[in-house]
Amino acid sequence: MTTLLEAKSVTKIFGSGGFIHRTQTAALRNFSFRVDTDKPSITGVVGESGSGKSTMARLLLGLETPTRGVVEYRGDDLSRLSGGERLNFRREVQAVFQDPFESFNSFYRVDHMLEVPIQKFKLADSRQAMRKRMEEVLNAVGLRPDETLGRFPHQLSGGQRQRVMVARALLLNPKLIIADEPVSMIDASLRAQVLTNLRQLRDDFGISLIYITHDLTTAFQICDDIIVLYRGYVAEAGDVRKVVKDPKHPYTQLLVGSIPRPDPDRLWQEEPAPSALALKADPNQGCPFANRCPHAFEPCLQKAPPFFRMDEHRAATCYLHQDAPTLSFDEMDQLLVRTSGTATPAVQP
């Protein structure tokens, strides 16, 4: 088994303020994760704003350097790659970001977005071969080349622009695509097509995905496994069906309870009130969710909980499960489901 990209006990701390009154915020803590080349999979990373999702993405893409821990590309420290190694990394690990319009230069036609990587990575030896390659990847994501090429970005819909970005990533035959909120700015009517395209990347091309979102519903639709982040900590991780259908961490339960249901008689679930002891919680000590938790009790205020493993593909950092065996954060990857192109049914939780 060959490891493509691995985060080992990664922590990222940001500082703010002046020299005397400087404060520090941990955006990600003790995060471990691995992507293998021979078992393509789709891993969802979910959480509310400020949970550390985008920081995690930037660390895995080499756009940020860990405060502690290391991110490795094929066994080498990502921050110390040579020029040739970094070029290979950029080819094998691609990104699709939230706002497709910001990725385009409005002065250029869509063709330019596809031509640049072909030229930089020498993927074609003639204009004819370049055009053929562009048409192939556009067709692969459900776009008609004759209706896409030659147009300016503003002449495409949001869903079309995002599919062009997926096509651009596909040009390089990557091993991994990190998709950060790829459908959050797309109309609901167009999301299904983009989600289908993302799932096809795994099923048809053997590409792994890290799907970052605040939307548990779309994560459930396309992911094999899921990691729930809260304030930089991993709250729960494992098989997406187990985590979404039967969440074990109070924060995951809150996220699942906030999913709208098509039932006019079902009241919108309000966040349950924290326990009396939770009101005494120090946000910098103990469980990071303790001050919001309706079940908080004495151990929650003393020390951050470890991973408690409930079954083969499920663990949560919550003292409600303290009778279960524990895992170190470095062992989190043991929980995640690895498939080889088995499609995830597109059903609702």
Secondary structure, DSSP 4 states (H G I P E B T S, - for coil): --EEEEEEEEEEEEEES-SSS-EEEEEEEEEEEEEESSS--EEEEE-STTSSHHHHHHHHTTSS--SEEEEEETTEEGGG--HHHHHHHHHHEEEE-S-GGGGS-TTS-HHHHHHHHHHHTT--SSHHHHHHHHHHHHHHTT--HHHHTT--GGGS-HHHHHHHHHHHHHHT--SEEEEESTTTTS-HHHHHHHHHHHHHHHHHH--EEEEEES-HHHHHHH-SEEEEEETTEEEEEEEHHHHHHS--SHHHHHHHHTS--S-TTSPPPPPPPPPTGGGG--TTSS-TTGGG-TT--HHHHHS---EEEEETTEEE--GGGTTS-EE-GGGGGGGS---SSPPPP----
